[in-house]
């Protein structure tokens, strides 16, 4: 578990985080979930030989994403691969161009970049442009299948469950906190759990 750092950069990151996500207190259940999925920023920086305040400055400058969560004690929780995309791009200063180039539509690339910087891509185990695109393709395909349901057709059910299973591999469980900051059900609720409940697999 991380130790809350009381300094100007940490305070500014927390302020930016709450401006993006709203003020929704984390519960013990939220903390337990986040502890299992994310790591404290200070610990990750210590393990990777990074200066935590420099990383915070990069977050505030729009070079790296904000934390995915703030624990109830204020600890900044980030994915363990926080620095991976910047390393692939050749450094934080090159990350934006590298990231947005994965989309043919520049406007869509910029939109996804802003979403990435928000830290709200907690819907993926590993945040990469390919994973973001694949999730969008899967949720669109699931939505299309549900718009024209054919539950009596075995092939339709098999294809639907294959899509749902693939999305299930990409996504974590989410924290209860996420339903508050996103203002309702998350994609796991609507595209995985609800689909499986509505169209259960036939008994073996």
Residue pairs with C-beta under 8 A, 6 or more apart in sequence:
1 35
1 40
1 71
1 75
2 39
2 40
2 41
2 42
2 43
2 71
2 75
2 76
2 77
3 40
3 42
3 75
4 10
4 73
4 74
4 75
5 42
5 52
7 53
9 53
9 56
9 57
9 60
10 56
10 74
10 76
12 56
12 60
13 56
13 59
13 60
13 66
13 67
13 76
14 70
14 74
14 76
16 59
16 60
16 66
17 66
17 67
17 70
17 76
17 119
18 70
20 66
20 118
20 119
20 120
21 120
21 181
22 180
22 181
24 177
24 180
24 181
25 72
26 34
26 69
26 70
26 71
26 72
26 175
26 177
27 72
27 176
27 177
28 72
29 175
29 176
30 69
30 72
30 175
30 176
30 177
31 71
31 72
33 173
33 174
33 175
33 176
34 68
34 69
34 71
34 77
34 175
35 71
35 77
37 122
37 172
38 68
38 69
38 77
38 78
38 79
38 80
39 77
39 78
39 79
39 80
40 75
40 76
40 77
40 78
41 52
41 55
41 56
41 67
41 75
41 76
41 77
41 78
41 82
42 52
42 75
42 76
44 50
44 78
44 80
44 82
45 51
45 52
45 55
46 52
48 83
50 83
55 64
55 82
56 76
58 64
58 92
59 65
59 66
59 67
62 96
62 117
63 86
63 92
63 93
63 95
63 96
64 82
64 83
64 86
64 92
64 95
64 117
65 82
65 116
65 117
65 118
65 119
65 121
65 127
66 117
66 118
66 119
67 76
67 77
67 78
67 119
68 77
68 78
68 79
68 119
68 120
68 121
68 122
69 77
69 122
69 175
69 177
70 76
70 77
71 77
78 119
79 126
79 127
81 126
81 127
85 95
85 98
85 99
85 127
85 128
86 92
86 94
86 95
88 98
89 95
89 97
89 98
89 99
90 98
96 113
99 109
99 112
99 113
99 116
99 129
100 106
100 109
100 110
100 112
100 113
101 109
102 109
102 129
102 130
102 133
103 109
103 112
103 129
103 133
112 129
112 132
115 121
116 127
116 132
120 181
120 182
121 127
121 132
122 172
122 174
122 175
122 178
123 135
123 171
123 172
123 174
123 186
123 187
123 188
124 131
124 132
124 135
124 170
124 171
124 172
125 170
125 171
125 172
131 170
134 170
135 167
135 170
135 171
135 187
138 163
138 166
138 167
138 170
138 191
139 167
139 187
139 191
141 163
142 160
142 163
142 164
142 167
142 191
142 195
143 191
145 156
145 159
145 160
145 163
146 160
146 195
149 156
149 199
150 156
151 157
151 199
157 199
157 201
157 202
160 195
160 199
161 196
161 199
161 201
164 191
164 192
164 195
164 196
167 187
167 191
167 192
168 188
168 192
171 187
171 188
171 192
172 188
173 188
174 186
174 188
174 189
178 186
179 185
179 186
179 189
185 194
